[in-house]
Each structure stands twice: as C-alpha cells, then as structure tokens.
Amino acid sequence: MSTRKHTALPKAQILIEALPWLTRHRGRTVVIKFGGNAMVDEDLKAAFAQDVVFLHHAGLRPVVVHGGGPQISAALDRHGLVSEFKAGLRVTTPEAMDVVRMVLAGQVQRELVGLLNQHGPLAVGITGEDAHTLTATRHQPLIDGEPVDIGRVGEITALDTGAIEALLADGRIPVVSSIARSEDDGHVYNVNADTAAAALAAALGAETLMVLTDVEGLYEDWPNSDEVISRLTATELEKLLPELSSGMVPKMEGCLHAVRNGVRTARVIDGRVQHSILLEIFTDEGIGTMVVPDEPEAHA
C-alpha cells in the first residue's frame, strides 16, 4: 500500500500546483500563435493539440492563430514560383497569393483542426476573410525612406471578433488562418500571423497572448550569452526592439501591441519543447519570456 501511495503522490502535487493558475485563468481567453518547428514535427504537433484541448477542458477559452512559412515556401517551389524577398518580407504576387491561401486555409488549418478534433467535436477553422474577422490594406514597408511594393501583403486595419466570440460561446476552439480581405480593392492579403494573433488578442480582451517560437525566449545579450530574459515590461521591451533579429521583431512588436491594448501578459515560448504551453501557464517556473504592461505610475 505504501509504495502505491508514494508513486501517486507526485502526480497529485503537480495537479495541486496548477490549482491557483486554473482558478486565475478560468473563463479567460488565451490567444496562441502556432508556428515554427512545432508546425512540422509530428510529435510536437500532437502535443500542441493536447495542450490546447487541455486548456479548453480546464475552463479556458483558447483561440489558435497560425501562419505557415515553411509550408508556403515548399508549395511555391512545387508550383515553380520563386520566392523573392524585399526588406525581409516575402513579395506576394497574385499567383503566389493563390498558393498562400490554398496552403494556409486548405492544408495547415485543416491539419490543425483534424488534430484538435481527435479529442472531440471542438475545433472550427476560419480565415480572417470569414465574417470580416480581419480586414487589411496593402502594406508598403519603407526601405531607405521609400515605400516598397511587396504585393499582396496586408496590414490589418479592422477586426470583427463576432464569429470567434460565437464559436467560443458555443464551446468550440477557433483556428484562424492569417489571411485578410482588403478594405479597398476587394483582393485577399497575406498578413503576418504574429501581428494577426496580437491584434486578435487585444480585440478579444484576452488574458494572455502566447507566441510559439524556435528559441527559448528573448535572450539578454545574444550571441554573447544564452541567458533568457524571463520577464520584462512594455517600456523595457520597446527599448530592446531596435537590437532584435528580424524574425523576432514581429513577435515582440505583437507582444508589445497586446500588453499596451489590454492583454494582461504576452509570452514568447519555446515551441520545440513538448507541452510548452502547459508548462508556461500552469507551473511556477514558466518558460520563455513574459511581457507585462508598465506599472501605473504612483501619484503623490
């Protein structure tokens, strides 16, 4: 009897450690940006789906937003469409946009919905085009002070969270592809999934934005040190932005936008670690980097 009791005890302790977090997050919306290595490794994909379903059953309201960089590149290659990059952004021709839309809405999203629905009739996939969820205008980045045309790449100008709210109210898990309808020319635009996730988190009044990445978090002094910054305020992050690598910029700008617009915490977590979402939300240690709003200034 004593051995049985002994081996089961650590499981109980792990569950009890999650209790304050379960209490705090119950009924709250969590927006999760799915991306990086977690999208291509079968075990990580399955663990991601389990985590999201666990959050759902634990009383949270997860919303998944995804892009599909690696899958888009592979599909463009197969179609003989060469990817051109300007200022680190993919130039999206009308032909390429057809492929982007097909891959995001018809492949990546479908697979994610399928993985989640192995656990019950939970996930429903939409794109930003559905019910005016995301509306965009053409994004023209400045290079050396001049606007550059990178094709069908959009900047979000408006959001309508009605469809997502309706799915959440019905106990479903919305899975959103980062495509938007244009407000001015009727075309469809590819929008950065990090940016879309942050904008949706703010519009939904989410408790937390979580961005899966292929790094442990935000490094203090990369490449000289691999110390991860575990927590920083919006202002501290803003000061660091100019020094960040190009891939981290949209993620950290997204975190900054979220916490400055009502989201309580934004976290960049290592998607290469199985169950990183559960570790981040339900354990004392947490992993990755957490961004929090600035403290309100005390008035004398």
GUBASE-670544 format. One record per residue (C-alpha): residue in three letters; x, y, z. Coordinates in steps of 0.001 Angstrom, whole numbers, padded with zeros to 6 digits, always signed. Layout:
# GUBASE-670544
ALAXYZ/...
This chain:
# GUBASE-670544
MET+000000+000000+000000/SER+002771+002451+000994/THR+004529+002067-002394/ARG+001357+002742-004334/LYS+000620+005826-002285/HIS+004193+007008-002723/THR+004265+006777-006557/ALA+000918+008524-006974/LEU+001756+011466-004693/PRO+003927+013456-007164/LYS+001021+013399-009647/ALA-001263+014935-007033/GLN+001342+017585-006213/ILE+001636+018542-009888/LEU-002137+018919-010145/ILE-002298+020960-006928/GLU+000447+023275-008192/ALA-001811+024057-011154/LEU-004765+024983-008936/PRO-004054+028745-008476/TRP-003436+029017-012213/LEU-006650+027157-013034/THR-008548+029491-010710/ARG-006926+032590-012207/HIS-007431+031632-015859/ARG-010880+030053-015685/GLY-013203+031581-018281/ARG-010372+033695-019757/THR-009462+033864-023413/VAL-005960+032792-024439/VAL-004728+033501-027977/ILE-001987+031122-029132/LYS+000141+031777-032226/PHE+001130+028387-033650/GLY+004327+028397-035676/GLY+007952+027396-036040/ASN+009227+023873-035575/ALA+006065+022850-033703/MET+004268+023057-037077/VAL+006446+020491-038839/ASP+007381+017925-036167/GLU+004648+015272-035778/ASP+005195+014718-032035/LEU+005224+018454-031304/LYS+002046+018940-033357/ALA+000260+016208-031402/ALA+001480+017642-028057/PHE+000330+021127-029122/ALA-003167+019800-029872/GLN-003292+018011-026499/ASP-002268+021221-024694/VAL-004918+023324-026422/VAL-007629+020741-025668/PHE-006422+020566-022052/LEU-006767+024367-021744/HIS-010284+024097-023183/HIS-011324+021391-020703/ALA-009668+023309-017832/GLY-012168+026125-018438/LEU-010025+028490-020543/ARG-011064+029732-023973/PRO-008173+029068-026385/VAL-008073+030690-029840/VAL-005379+029416-032227/VAL-003875+031661-034945/HIS-001441+030173-037456/GLY+000760+031087-040375/GLY+002700+028614-042490/GLY+006034+029931-043728/PRO+007781+026570-044361/GLN+004694+025007-045971/ILE+004161+028073-048182/SER+007785+028021-049371/ALA+007534+024303-050203/ALA+004262+024770-052117/LEU+005609+027760-054087/ASP+008624+025621-055067/ARG+006331+022820-056225/HIS+004371+025302-058353/GLY+007602+026705-059789/LEU+007009+030128-058225/VAL+010245+031703-056985/SER+010054+033460-053611/GLU+011528+036950-053753/PHE+012218+038842-050522/LYS+012462+042610-050030/ALA+013376+044021-046605/GLY+012958+040527-045146/LEU+009361+040283-046373/ARG+008176+037811-048992/VAL+006929+039507-052160/THR+003481+038002-052721/THR+002339+038097-056360/PRO-001334+037375-057206/GLU-000272+033843-058309/ALA+001677+033339-055099/MET-001314+034602-053063/ASP-003488+031820-054518/VAL-000927+029306-053259/VAL-000604+031019-049852/ARG-004354+030904-049359/MET-004589+027295-050509/VAL-001787+026211-048137/LEU-002992+028158-045081/ALA-006724+027524-045332/GLY-006665+024192-047167/GLN-003677+022429-045657/VAL-002173+023845-042435/GLN-005506+024869-040917/ARG-007226+021613-041907/GLU-004460+019522-040348/LEU-004593+021507-037109/VAL-008385+021239-036937/GLY-008072+017477-037520/LEU-005525+017054-034700/LEU-007698+019007-032252/ASN-010828+017105-033258/GLN-009259+013760-032416/HIS-010209+014808-028873/GLY-013860+015657-029618/PRO-016019+017949-031794/LEU-014117+021053-030763/ALA-012158+022917-033441/VAL-013631+025048-036216/GLY-011337+026603-038823/ILE-011886+030065-040281/THR-009732+032569-042120/GLY-009622+036304-041497/GLU-011898+036636-044538/ASP-014811+034977-042715/ALA-017372+037365-041225/HIS-014940+040314-041676/THR-012715+038848-038929/LEU-009633+040580-040416/THR-009670+043495-042845/ALA-006441+044833-044322/THR-004892+047365-046601/ARG-001754+046923-048712/HIS+001400+047020-046605/GLN+004195+049070-048141/PRO+007307+048898-045964/LEU+009798+051733-046082/ILE+013285+050894-047346/ASP+015706+053817-047114/GLY+012711+056068-046605/GLU+010938+054912-049788/PRO+007737+052786-049791/VAL+008313+049409-051482/ASP+005608+047313-053140/ILE+005712+043727-051880/GLY+002433+042660-053476/ARG-000427+041030-051613/VAL+000910+041593-048105/GLY-001574+043295-045838/GLU-001623+045489-042783/ILE-004641+044935-040523/THR-006952+047941-040415/ALA-010070+046485-038771/LEU-011189+043440-036813/ASP-014589+041911-036154/THR-014437+039231-033467/GLY-018129+038282-033730/ALA-017574+034890-035384/ILE-014792+033937-032962/GLU-016897+035042-029963/ALA-019831+032962-031233/LEU-017622+029866-031570/LEU-016184+030388-028078/ALA-019674+030834-026625/ASP-020614+027516-028256/GLY-017689+025764-026548/ARG-015556+025471-029697/ILE-011881+026163-030375/PRO-011495+028668-033252/VAL-008488+028090-035537/VAL-007753+031223-037581/SER-005646+031418-040751/SER-003852+034765-041126/ILE-005449+035911-044377/ALA-007448+039144-044662/ARG-009852+040697-047146/SER-008794+044101-048418/GLU-010887+047101-047426/ASP-010184+048977-050664/ASP-009572+046708-053672/GLY-011520+043509-052917/HIS-008372+041370-053007/VAL-007172+038902-050410/TYR-003977+039658-048488/ASN-001447+037584-046581/VAL-000925+039111-043131/ASN+001835+038302-040664/ALA+000454+035673-038263/ASP+002298+037148-035238/THR+000697+040525-035944/ALA-002735+038935-036521/ALA-002551+036978-033247/ALA-001612+040109-031288/ALA-004385+042171-032892/LEU-006971+039451-032156/ALA-005753+039067-028555/ALA-006293+042801-027991/ALA-009672+042846-029773/LEU-010904+039800-027802/GLY-009736+041242-024480/ALA-007620+038114-023976/GLU-005887+037357-020691/THR-002775+036096-022471/LEU-001109+036025-025878/MET+001300+033098-026368/VAL+003660+033015-029349/LEU+005435+029736-030118/THR+008961+030206-031470/ASP+012077+028171-032236/VAL+014115+029826-029494/GLU+013962+029624-025700/GLY+012720+033186-025393/LEU+014255+036627-025660/TYR+017994+036469-024987/GLU+019645+039096-022780/ASP+022790+039544-024838/TRP+022702+037290-027883/PRO+025071+035950-029282/ASN+027386+036562-026296/SER+025052+034928-023792/ASP+022162+032461-023876/GLU+020566+033850-020716/VAL+016842+034252-021367/ILE+015012+037322-020047/SER+012134+035775-018122/ARG+010065+038929-017602/LEU+010094+042484-018893/THR+007748+045462-019082/ALA+006397+047068-022250/THR+008804+050017-021963/GLU+011805+047730-021391/LEU+010825+045727-024472/GLU+010370+048852-026585/LYS+013978+049876-025826/LEU+015228+046436-026959/LEU+013289+046318-030259/PRO+015950+048006-032464/GLU+018521+045368-031427/LEU+016402+042293-032171/SER+016883+039860-035056/SER+014395+040386-037917/GLY+012455+037179-037142/MET+011829+038214-033536/VAL+010682+041752-034383/PRO+007061+040963-035444/LYS+006713+038582-032477/MET+007926+041131-029930/GLU+006072+044028-031596/GLY+002977+041840-031336/CYS+003602+041254-027623/LEU+004081+044992-027128/HIS+000844+045824-029002/ALA-001068+043231-026952/VAL+000003+044412-023474/ARG-000486+048064-024445/ASN-004048+047245-025519/GLY-005483+045441-022525/VAL-003933+041946-022711/ARG-002571+041085-019261/THR+000519+039137-020341/ALA+002181+038245-023638/ARG+004638+035355-023736/VAL+007154+034097-026256/ILE+007741+030409-025568/ASP+009899+027628-026966/GLY+007698+025580-029281/ARG+010429+022917-029560/VAL+009652+021771-026005/GLN+006760+019328-025801/HIS+003834+020711-023781/SER+005495+024142-023508/ILE+002044+025769-023323/LEU+001047+023816-020209/LEU+004457+024427-018629/GLU+004076+028155-019211/ILE+000510+028531-017957/PHE+000318+026035-015113/THR+003720+025866-013406/ASP+005567+028151-011007/GLU+008687+028232-013157/GLY+007162+029140-016508/ILE+009389+029052-019556/GLY+010208+031626-022203/THR+009860+035400-021902/MET+006827+037144-020444/VAL+005952+040745-021342/VAL+003733+042662-018921/PRO+002162+046139-019079/ASP+004034+049010-017454/GLU+003208+049596-013797/PRO+000769+052506-013445/GLU+002753+055454-012108/ALA+002063+056160-008455/HIS+000581+059596-007889/ALA+001864+061509-004906/
